[in-house]
Amino acid sequence: MTPIQLELAHGAHNYAPLPVMVSHGEGAWVWDDEGHRYLDFLAGYSALNFGHRHPALVEAARRQLERITLTSRAFHHDLLGPFCAELAALAGKEMVLPMNTGAEAVETALKAARRWGYEVKGVPRDQATVIVMEGNFHGRTISIVSFSDDETARSGYGPYTPGFRTVPYGDVAALADAVDDSTVAVLLEPVQGEAGVILPPEGYLTDVRHLCDARGLLMIADEIQSGLGRTGRTFACDHEGVTPDVYVLGKALGGGIVPLSAVVADRDVLGVFTPGSHGSTFGGNPLAVAVGREVVRLLATGEPQCLAAGHEAALRSGLAALVGHGVEAVRVRGSWAGVDLEPALGSGRQLCEALASRGVLAKDTHGSSIRVSPPLVISDADLAWGLEQLAASVDALLQGRVSPGPPPPDFP
Ligand SMILES: *Cc1c(COP(=O)(O)O)cnc(C)c1O
């Protein structure tokens, strides 16, 4: 059987991948096992901000493989302290709690907020509520899908975790109305990635910051996808000069090599954790942290952020030309774009299939929208080429030259 047949036979079908089999990657490009190359316009949902196998990151991992890879947190290791100090400095905060996946870091931030609510704010025990946004994506654990409004992600997993209240994204008046004495925190994405790169209205993050200050709430920014350079700044919150109380980081923090996530906040928040009250076998392991330190070092130079900022104009002009010609709307921030195809033309999936046939890999988000998030190390020429392929793919859908085509085996 081929690897894909084995995957279909023995792997759970919780994804519907494009029928492209990646076996090698370098920078902004990946190759399949027959030697065809594809430009990566997804970058692992921003986990590959620094591209495939960035030499400095690979070298950091290689060096650490020769030293020690896992200690557990039962003992100290020599990289954890420096990593925490350096990441905290990058974020302008005091403390770091390392975990592995994004969802774990979100759960950690929610635990911190609840505990902070009881111990610092004085909310009656087990009464805390957290306000979340419509259209959110924060991961896949039961508590997180409990407050998702994406039925595909949520359905069938009840009973759901209580303690969350949902308000429309971008509406500070609705947010203010939802706050009561039980509210401990507001959890939001400063740009909603999975929802389709949705940018909040100008001034929204500032208004949320003021509301949180006025009502004594923690502002928790899930920057797992938006942070670490993607938008042209270190954090998407930087675009409004807003500092949340809590940053939740993941994806690119592991340099595309290892899972590494973190909650970053001041001592008054992360200080609520005491030995045994939270933990993770792999969180903060030496291998992950060695890569994470190199990621922080790269970001501290400001270069990845500059690269992302430099892509914005090319994305804007390349995509603006499509609006009214098969594309309904585009949203761009830094090296990140949401593209809404006219629904009559086809689904985001069909557009991604057309793109893949032209050598560009991208991923649909919802319905007829796709996301463009290339590795920040992509060259200007490659970015321009990828955008040409996108225009050609939209045009092919417009001309009706792309038939829906057979779906990949065994997927609806
Ligand atoms: C990807 C993502 C997560 C979940 O991260 P995992 O590592 O997949 O658990 C959470 N929040 C946002 C904004 C994300 O984009």
The ligand as an ORCA input file, in Angstrom:
! r2SCAN-3c Opt
* xyz 0 1
  C      -3.421     26.861     16.243
  C      -4.057     27.711     17.273
  C      -4.321     27.226     18.557
  C      -4.093     25.776     18.935
  O      -2.775     25.380     18.830
  P      -2.437     23.798     18.789
  O      -0.938     23.770     18.861
  O      -2.977     23.258     17.522
  O      -3.077     23.199     19.989
  C      -4.857     28.092     19.478
  N      -5.119     29.374     19.169
  C      -4.883     29.880     17.951
  C      -5.175     31.310     17.680
  C      -4.357     29.057     16.953
  O      -4.165     29.556     15.730
*
